[in-house]
Amino acid sequence: MNDDDLMGRFHKTLRIAVRNDAMLMVMDTLVKIAELMVSKQDKERAVEILVFVAQYPLRPETRLRAEAMYNNLEAEVCPRVIVDAHTLANELTLDDLLAAILGAES
């Protein structure tokens, strides 16, 4: 399965999770999307997602994955990316983030 197919599946999962108010599934899927962003070398976007989801309840295993990924990225990206991600996370709502990820599909 290529990255586009995988992202399509994640988008579908996000829409279903939101519709069913399944917040843990939403957060799990956002972390998976961040992992895909890292594999596509879109590390800034991954940091933005990870900083945002860290503010929400997560399954313990999802939190561990998210924290480990964030720590790795923190060492790789410009410090400004980290600051900007925290600022953005404080300004956005979950709906804003989902709209940005899902785009016109939602």
C-alpha positions in Angstrom: 0.0 0.0 0.0 1.5 3.4 -1.0 1.4 6.5 1.1 -1.6 8.0 -0.7 -3.7 4.9 -0.1 -2.6 4.9 3.5 -3.5 8.5 4.0 -6.9 7.9 2.3 -7.6 5.1 4.9 -6.6 7.4 7.7 -8.9 10.1 6.4 -11.8 7.6 6.2 -11.0 6.4 9.8 -10.9 10.0 11.0 -14.3 10.8 9.5 -15.9 7.7 11.0 -14.3 8.4 14.4 -15.4 12.0 14.5 -19.0 11.0 13.5 -19.1 8.5 16.3 -17.4 10.8 18.8 -14.6 8.2 19.3 -11.9 10.6 20.6 -9.4 7.9 21.4 -9.6 6.6 17.8 -9.3 10.2 16.5 -6.1 10.7 18.5 -4.7 7.3 17.5 -5.3 8.1 13.9 -3.7 11.5 14.2 -0.6 9.9 15.6 -0.5 7.5 12.7 -0.8 10.4 10.3 2.1 12.0 12.1 4.1 8.8 11.6 3.3 8.9 7.9 4.3 12.6 7.7 7.7 11.7 9.2 8.2 8.9 6.6 7.3 11.4 3.9 9.9 13.9 5.4 7.1 16.3 6.3 8.5 16.7 9.8 7.1 20.1 10.5 3.6 18.9 9.9 4.2 15.8 12.1 5.4 18.1 15.0 2.3 20.2 14.7 0.1 17.2 14.9 2.0 15.6 17.8 2.0 18.8 19.9 -1.7 19.1 19.3 -2.6 15.6 20.3 -0.4 15.7 23.4 -3.1 18.0 24.9 -5.7 15.3 24.7 -6.3 12.0 26.5 -4.5 9.2 24.6 -4.2 5.4 25.1 -1.0 4.7 27.0 0.7 3.0 24.0 -0.3 5.8 21.7 1.1 8.4 24.1 4.4 6.5 24.3 4.7 6.4 20.5 3.7 10.1 20.2 6.2 11.2 22.8 9.0 9.1 21.4 8.3 10.5 17.9 8.1 14.0 19.2 11.4 13.6 21.1 13.2 12.4 18.0 11.7 15.2 15.9 12.6 17.8 18.5 16.3 16.8 18.0 16.0 17.0 14.2 14.0 20.1 13.4 14.7 23.8 13.9 13.7 25.0 17.4 11.4 27.6 15.7 9.4 24.7 14.3 8.8 23.5 17.8 7.8 27.0 19.1 5.5 27.5 16.1 3.8 24.1 16.7 3.1 25.0 20.3 1.7 28.4 19.3 -0.5 26.8 16.6 -1.7 24.1 19.0 -2.9 26.8 21.4 -4.7 28.6 18.7 -6.4 25.8 16.9 -9.4 23.7 17.9 -9.7 20.0 17.1 -12.2 20.9 14.3 -9.6 23.3 12.8 -6.9 20.6 12.8 -9.3 18.0 11.3 -10.4 20.4 8.6 -6.8 21.1 7.7 -6.0 17.4 7.5 -9.2 16.3 5.7 -9.4 19.4 3.5 -12.4 19.5 1.2 -13.2 15.9 1.9 -15.1 16.6 5.2 
